[in-house]
Amino acid sequence: MPIMLAPLNQEVTVVKILLDEKTKKHLEDLGILVNAKLVVLSSVNGGVVIAIKNGRLALDHKIASKILVA
């Protein structure tokens, strides 16, 4: 499921990232890669705020819709 549909405050695992290589590399630098564990803190209008490692990141609808989690 896309990350924006993930349940709030529950740990999920990234299973696939459907973005171009440049964007994937940038997300990897931020800690978002396949098999990474993260928690969706909020989801509003398709955008999400996630907790990953020791930080928080905001992702817009365009990117959040292409990160699939389980």
Phi, psi and omega per residue, in radians:
M1 nan 2.620 3.065
P2 -1.111 2.604 -3.065
I3 -1.011 -0.529 -3.102
M4 -1.228 -0.251 3.106
L5 -1.740 -0.025 -3.124
A6 -1.181 2.600 3.101
P7 -1.140 2.512 -3.137
L8 -1.254 2.552 3.043
N9 1.045 0.466 3.047
Q10 -2.192 2.423 3.140
E11 -1.203 2.332 3.079
V12 -2.246 2.876 -3.134
T13 -2.055 2.333 3.080
V14 -1.243 2.199 -3.137
V15 -1.899 -0.436 3.141
K16 -2.809 2.540 3.079
I17 -2.179 2.035 -3.046
L18 -1.768 0.985 -3.098
L19 -2.229 2.929 3.121
D20 -1.170 2.836 -3.036
E21 -1.069 -0.663 -3.139
K22 -1.101 -0.778 -3.140
T23 -1.206 -0.697 3.086
K24 -1.016 -0.774 -3.137
K25 -1.074 -0.732 3.118
H26 -1.097 -0.776 3.122
L27 -1.113 -0.679 3.091
E28 -1.051 -0.706 3.108
D29 -1.089 -0.464 3.117
L30 -1.565 -0.066 3.113
G31 1.740 0.034 -3.141
I32 -1.689 1.784 3.109
L33 -2.536 2.946 -3.114
V34 -1.000 2.374 -3.112
N35 1.375 0.035 3.078
A36 -1.266 2.511 3.085
K37 -1.703 2.378 3.106
L38 -2.637 2.935 -3.142
V39 -2.230 2.264 3.070
V40 -1.456 2.060 -3.112
L41 -1.546 -0.632 3.091
S42 -2.714 2.708 3.127
S43 -2.498 2.027 -3.108
V44 -2.365 2.170 3.103
N45 0.918 0.608 3.106
G46 1.571 -0.332 3.063
G47 -1.478 2.640 -3.118
V48 -2.324 2.703 2.940
V49 -2.013 2.212 -3.113
I50 -2.100 2.697 2.986
A51 -1.871 2.182 3.116
I52 -2.459 2.332 -3.033
K53 0.943 -2.131 -3.119
N54 -1.899 0.406 -3.088
G55 -2.400 -3.129 3.099
R56 -2.212 2.510 3.110
L57 -2.337 2.525 3.027
A58 -1.848 2.310 3.124
L59 -2.127 2.345 3.122
D60 -1.355 2.989 -3.073
H61 -1.000 -0.737 -3.079
K62 -1.037 -0.792 -3.125
I63 -1.368 -0.750 -3.096
A64 -1.065 -0.576 -3.118
S65 -1.235 -0.258 -3.096
K66 -1.886 0.130 3.045
I67 -1.886 2.000 -3.085
L68 -1.745 2.360 -3.096
V69 -2.248 2.858 3.072
A70 -2.360 nan nan
